[in-house]
């Protein structure tokens, strides 16, 4: 009986990849700063999760607003970047807003897999990553953000320009420690290997 209880309480984790789509890369309609570096780190995470038979879940944004300028339906820009393409039996969740849980099946999917911990990376740090992490925490998930597998862009407010590097730092700083643990790709994989 004790063994059954311990199995039920065992932490189960999944990798959530947010909006790793062509429009965010050079040549796309809305390129970000550091998107290529981020997707290379995401590749390493995907490899680790697949190697360990852990769920890899893709979030794909399709714009539904009439004034949308990127991630337009049925365009190459809205496709997942080929370097991190999903394989058979990996789930793809379609969303239409920054929060990956809003009016999607993400929460039901995670619950069906008994997921307790979510490892999140993707784009954009200040928008969809931020919104999704906050929602995940509110729903009771333990969140980890892989900082170097995320990318963002320069922002401007009332004539004040904030460079992407600072945007990244500010938003990640705001999420830690309450909403998420922030860690690099290599540090995360190393920490997993030491706990095996």
N, C-alpha and C positions, 0 to 999 in steps of 0.2 A: 504493500500500500504506500509505503514511504517513497518507493521508487517512482510510482505513478505520479504522485504529487510533485516530485522534483522535476519530472519531465514536463509537466504542465506549466511549471513556473520558469522553465528554462527560457532565457532570452533568445529571441529569434530576430535576425537582422536582414534588412534588404537595402539594396543600393537604388536610390532614386536619382535619375539623370534628367535634369530640367532643361528643355528647349535647346538642345545641342543641334541646332538647325542651320541650314546653309546661309540664310540671310544675315546671320551674326558673324559671318566670316568674310575675309577679303573677297570682293567681287559680289557680295550680297547686298541687299537693299538697306541693311542697318548694321554695318560691321562694328564690332566692339573692340576695345583695347585688350589685347592679350588672349583673344579667343583661341588662337592656334595652340599657344602654350597650355591653356586650360584643357583643351580636348586631348592633348597628348597625355596629360595626367589622368584624365578620365579613362583613357585606354588602359592604363595600368590598374586602375580600380576595377574596371570591368573584367579584366583578365583574372584578378585575384578572386572576385566573387564567382565567376564561372568555374574557376579551378576548384573552388570549395563548394560548388553546387548550391550557392546562395542566390536568392532572387535578385534579378536585375530588372528594374522597372523604368521604362522610358516615358517621359512626359513630352507631349508634342503640342505646341500652341498653334491653333488655326484661328486667324483673326476673323471676327464676325461683325466688327464695326464697319459701317459704311465708309468712314474716313480713314480706315487702316491703310498704312503704307508698306507694310511688310508682313510676312507669314500669311500671305494671301492664299485662299483655297486653291488647290490644284496647281500650285506653282513649285518649281524646283527649290525656291528659297524656303519653302515651308517643310521640305523634306529633312529628315535626320541626316546629319553629316556622315558621309560614307565611312570615315575613319572609325566611327563608333556605331556602326549599323547593328540593329538588333538581329539576333539569330532566332531560329525556330523555337517556339514556346516561350519567348520572352514577351512580357506584356507591354503594350503601348497604350497610354491613357491620353485621350484628346481633351484639351482644355481650351477655354475661350476667355479666361481672365487670369490675372497674375497668380492667384491662389490655386494651386494644383488640386486642392480638395473641393473647390467650389463647383457644385453641379457636375461632378465627375464621379466615377466609380472607384477612385483611389482608396478611400477609407475602407470600402467593402472588400476590395482586393487585398489590402494589407491584413484585414481581420481574417479573411479566408485562409491566409497563409500563416496565421498566428504570429504576425510580426509585432515585436515590442520596440525595436530600435531601428531608426531609419538613418542611413548615411546619405547625405544629400550633397550634390554638386550641380553645377550648370550655370545658366545664364538667365537673366542678368542678376548679379548679386543684390543690387539695390531694389529690385522689383520682384521678380517671380521667386527667386531664392528666398528673399526676406519674407514675402507673404506666405510661402509654403511652409517655411520653418516655424513661423509663429502659429500657423494653423495646426501643424503637426503637434506642437507642444501643447496647445489647448486641447487637442484630442487625446492626449495622454502618452504620446510617443516620446521616447528618449531620442534626441536629435544630435547628430554629429555633422558638421559642415567641413568638407574638404576644401580648404581655402585656396589652394593653388590649382584646383580643378574648377574654379569659378571665374567668371569674367564680367566686366561691367563697362561703363563708358564715362566720358567727361560729362558733368552736369553743370547747369547754370541756374542761378537763382538771383533775381533782382540785380542782374549785371555782374554778379560774383561767380566766377568760373571755378569749379572744383574738378581737379584732374582725377582721372579714373583710379589711379593708385590711392588717392585720398578717399574717394568714394568707397572703394573696397574696404579700406581700413575702418572708416567710420561705421559702415553698416555691420561689419563683422564685430566690431567693438560693442555695438549696441545689442547684439544678439547673445553675447557671452557675459556672464556665465549662465544666466537664467534660461534662455531659450535653447542654447546649443553649446556643445563642446566644439571648439575650433582647432583644427589640426591639419598638417600637410599630408599629402599623399603618402610619402615615404614613411613619415612618422606613424600614420594610421596602420599601414600594412605591417610595419615592424611591431607595433603594439599588439596586433592580432596574432602574429607569429609567436610572440613571447607568452601569450595566454593559452596557447594550444596545449 
